[in-house]
Amino acid sequence: MDKRKIEVFTAGCSICQPTVDMVKSMACAYCDVVVYNVTDPAQQEALTKAQAYGVSRLPSVAVNGKLLPCCQDIGVCETELRNAGVGQPL
């Protein structure tokens, strides 16, 4: 069975950590969570992916290749994560 791909973009800082924790706590067996630190030189693909998704603030979350609307305006919110299917079977 396929999994929902959840990509979390962070700066690897304490301000971003609560969002990482929230996404991980909401994730289920049908979720594949990947955390990207865009400031880590060892994660070069992180910055490339963030730019491709149009990430303009951190932290941000993309689900199945789409940046969540909340990440473009107010920041990550649990309601938007649930609306995107995080934590729910496919």
Buried (B, 14 or more C-beta within 10 A) or exposed (E): EEBBEBBBBBEBEEEBEEBBEBBEEBBEEBBEBEBBBBEEEEBEEBBEBBEEBEBEEBBBBBBEEEBBEBBBEEBBBBEBBEEBBBBEEE
